[in-house]
């Protein structure tokens, strides 16, 4: 019996801020936490934190990886991604 696996194209990360009241983010993989002052989401480029006031998720499409946030946006920051390479010694000795 053959199974078809839907091939998913790699997500492309893009951030568009219109004024300080609308943010559109593509490349979204998951929304970890949200309330009116903070939204924490996982993107294909790492963890993104959106801070502000009266934040509302206007549109969320995880299949397409797109998120739209309305409200007063004060900051957009990224957490550093963990290093994939490991330490120098672990790379040298295995």
N, C-alpha and C positions, 0 to 999 in steps of 0.2 A: 504494500500500500504506500503510495507516494504522498508526501506532505509538501505543501508549498509554504515557504517562509517568506513573509513580506519583507523585502529589502528596504531598510530605512536609510535614506540619504543622511549624511552627517549634518548635524545642526550647525548653522552659521550664527555666530553671536554678533548682535548689533544692538546698540543703545541709541534711542532717539528721545531727546528731552525737548518738549515744546513749552517754552516759557518755564515756569516752575510749577505748572499745574497738570501736566500730562507727560507720562513716561511710557514709552513703548520699548519692550525688550524682546529680542528673538534669541533663540538658542537656549530656552528655558527647559530644564529637565524635570524640576520638581519645585514646589513651594513648601519650604520646611515649616515656616511659621509666619503668621501675619496678625496684626491688629491695626488700630488707627494711627499708630505712631512709628511702626517698624514692620518691614516685610523682609524676610530672609528667604532667598531662593537659590537653588542650585542651577548653574548654567553650564554649558559645555566648556566655559573658560574658568570655572571655579565658583565659589560661593559669593553671591552679591547681596549686599545689605542696602535697603532703601529706607532712609529715615525722613520723617516729616510729620505733618499734622493732617488729621482727617483723611487719611489714605484709604482708598477703596480700590479693590480690584474690579475694573470695569469689564475686562475680557481676559479669559484664560483658556488657551488651547494647548494642551500638553502634546497632542498628536502633532501639531505643527510647531510647537515650541515657542509660542508667542504669549506675551503677557502685557496688559495695558493697565497702568495705575493712574488714578485721578486723585487729586488733593494737592496740598502744598508740599512740594518736595524740597527738603533742606540738604540732603546729602545722598550720594550714591558711592558706596565703597565696596572693595573686593577684599576678601580674606585671601591670604597667600595659599596657593596650592601646595600640598606636601611634595617634597622633592621625589621624583621617580627614580633618580639615579643612585641614591644611597651614598654612603661615605666613600672616600678615596680607598680606604683599606678593604672595604667589602667589594669594591669593583676590581681591585688588584688580585685579591685572594679568593674571590669566588662566591 
